Amino acid sequence: MLFNGLHFTKEGCVTMRIDATDDAILFAIEDTGPGIPADKADFIFEKFTKIDMFTEGLGLGLFLCQRVVQLMGGTLKLDTKNTTGSRFILELPL
């Protein structure tokens, strides 16, 4: 997640915030990169999905991140309400 943020953020920053509730740890990973278009948001976690076919990579990063989080009993979602760059919310149960 952090590598993706760094890779696509040419100016600005990548930030990770961590918070805890009684039953989960929450991670918010935000960047100031180009963001993810609304029409692509529904399938960015699918295998071999790339927003831009001309960028390097196989399109497996987000798929693998989400899969690992699911195996740990958590969730990984794109915050579609974010308007500057991208924000992903990762929640892991305690």
RAJOZI-V264251 format. One line per field, one symbol per residue. phi: phi as a letter, one per 20 degrees, with the letter a starting at -180 (. if undefined). A space follows every 50 residues. Layout:
# RAJOZI-V264251
phi=???
This chain:
# RAJOZI-V264251
phi=.ffggffeeecobdccdcccdfcbdddddccdffndggfdffcfeegmec fcfeefoemdgfgfgffffffendccceefefdcmccdddcdfe
